[in-house]
Amino acid sequence: MDVTAPAHRLSAAVSAASRLLPSRAGLRLQADAAGLTVAGAASDLAVRFGCPATTHTDGSVVVPAAPLVETLKVLDSELVRLVVEGTRLALRLDNARFALPLLPAASVLADPPAQVSSVDGAAFASALRIVAGTAAKDDPLPLFTGVRLQASGSRLTLTASDRYRMAVARLPLSSPGTLDVLVPAALLAEAARQARGRVGLHAGPGRFGLSWADGLVATAVLDAGFLSEDSIPSGAVDTRVTLQADTLAAAVRRVGVYAEDRRVLTLEVGDAQVRLASARQDTGEAEELLKADVDGGRTSPSFQARYLLDALAAFAGDRVVLSIQPGMRACILRAAEGGEVELTYYLMPMLSR
């Protein structure tokens, strides 16, 4: 193999692949008339990224990902030439040479499942940042570490929950499609962050994939099970409070300084206002009044501060409606004005002490 590629483009492709693969994975570099392909696989995961290049001699090699990533990051050159030299892959510059060991050839990556539809990449990544943030990071039940993707007709629904909160986002599909899979949240969020332009959604028996220009990620899916918005009762709303999400978030941060160890704050609803209050024996107490549009009763739930801040961050820059249910039922947050992505955030209240 002998190929010349733009150093920054190759670095971006290699870094993108390595972030999705295990730390000790190898990367397959394949050069042909179409350019250079960076690919890798690990158990149930496969990734593939394209890079423009001038191919002098076709070929394919496998090299360790970590040193290749670090080397390309620090190169001070517009172009880099990759040449196989015996048992090494040499990275040649005008004034330098770096050589990586060749690894045993990896198996050819399987083609992704069939494409069922596509979505706008920016809207998809934006929705996933919020939804994937509510998935559990480490849970013995894989159900709570994934994002459920459901397509029916011309809408795609994303759902995730760690049992204390749930986020549901809906966005338009480019064409009607059918899809129902549960995908590991961290992998899905990273893949969506890398995607550009329109993103293809692929599904087949036990597998799911995303594709875009010069990029592909395919993985095995989890058991979707019962992770569904329908499992949360939402028909007993007693109070609706509307105010600026950023204003409430700033007050939560200030009053939260005085919260006790569990960081639980009480949101007391009054006439045309809400009152945030917290107290801690060793630091004192705090309260803050905020003007708000109030409709209904005067329910006063308590929330864990960091979960409330996460929920409000999803509506940054907008007015948010808090639909409060009595007792220990979920509080439902939605934007006061709709947009391309329809977001619903369910936040479980906490027992105040």
C-alpha positions, 0 to 999 in steps of 0.5 A: 500500500502506498497512499498520500492523504491530507493529514488533518482529514486522516487524523479526523477519520482515525480519531473518529473511529478510535473514539467508538472502538475499544482502546486497544483496537486495531484499525484497517486502512484500505487504499484504492482508486476511491481514496482511503478507508479507515475501518475497525470492528470489535465484537458487535460493533463496526465503524467505517470512515472515508478520507480523500487520498491519492492512491499510488498502490492499492492495499490494505493493512491493520495497525494499532489505533492508539499510536496512529491517532497520537502521531497524526494529532501532532503532525505539522504537515498538510500531507502525509504519505503512508507506505508499507515497508516490510512489517511496518507502515511508515508515515512519511513527511518531508523531514520525518518518518514514523513507523507502526507495526502491522497487525494480523489482517482483520476480517472484512466488515459486514455491510450495514443493515438496510436503510429504513429512512434518514433524518437531519444530522444536526437535529438528530445530534441535538435531540440525542444530546438531551435524550442520551443524557438521561440514560444510566451510565452503569446499570445492571439492567442494559435497558436503562443504558440505551436509547430506544429509537422508534419510527412510525410513519414520518416521525422518529421518537427517541426515548431514554430513562435511568428510572429517575427521569425520562426524556422523549424527543420526536423529529421528522423523518425524510420518508416513512419508515419502520424501526424499533431498536434499543441502542447503547446510549454512549455509542449512539451519542458519539456516532451522532456527534460525528455525523454530518448532513443527512444521516441514514437509519439502518435496521436489520435482525438484531442490528442497527446502523447510522450512515452519512457521507464518509461515515458508517457505524453499525452495532448490535442492539439491546432488548427494547423491552418496556422502555416507553413513554406510555409507562409513565402516568401523565393524565393527572396534571394539577398545576402548570407553571410557565417561565424562562428555563434559564431563569429557573436554572440560575435560581436553582444553582444559587439556592442549591448552594444551601441544600442539604446533602441530598441536594433536594430543593422544593419548588413552592407554587404560588400566585403568579410566582414560584419560590425555591427554598433549601436549608442546611444546618451548617450553612444556613438557608436560602429562598428565591422568588421568580415570576411565572405564569401559573395555572391550576392548583398550588402543588409544591414538589421537591427535586434533586437539584442536578436532575432539575438542572439537567432537565432545564438545560434541555430547554435553554433559551426557551420558556418551559412549561412544568406540568406538575402532577400530585404526589410522587408522579412525574413532573412533565417539562415541555417547551412553551413554543414548539420547534422542529424537535418536539421534546418531553422531559419527565422528572420524578420528584423526591421526598423532602425531609 
